[in-house]
């Protein structure tokens, strides 16, 4: 799913690919990707401080050498490759990531997911949050992806068939709520 952020360089590329696909190619791609087992590739770590990073190619890469060091996490998620060379240069699809999240955000996100402020996620995404029919699974996904999708839905920039059902669910979520939900959901291991 292409997100709304126009600053991401892959957005126009993905739109171009999708528009050029035939219905048969779309169906074949959906069958192929849905047949793959979901595997964990992001480790979520609560931390007060995180490695210093810089943006590059849509990722946060760790500074090395004299620029390396740590900084306060604040109210943000820092998602960075475990091995920068494998991820950035080799584009290894098995390269994993670490997502640093603020301390306590996983527990706060769990409370939100269970319905402390809005509809519980399980009402539509299933008790184990691995999806129901056309409703996507949430477990173990990239926290930055989850946060972008929630923001896009809150701002009305997602226009899919099911997007209107999410509008009242996300309407009262704050930026901190979205961060906490993303931290919690991404910390859950994928269902085998």
Secondary structure, DSSP 8 states (H G I E B T S, - for coil): ---S-TTSTHHHHHHHHHHH--HHHHHHHHHHHHTS-----EEEEE-SEEE-EEEETTEEEE--GGG--EEE--S--EEEESSHIIIIIS--TT--EEEEE-TTHHHHHHHHHTTSSS--THHHH-TTSS-BTTB---TT--HHHHHHHHHHHHTT---STTHHHHHHHHTT--HHHHHHHHHHHHHS----
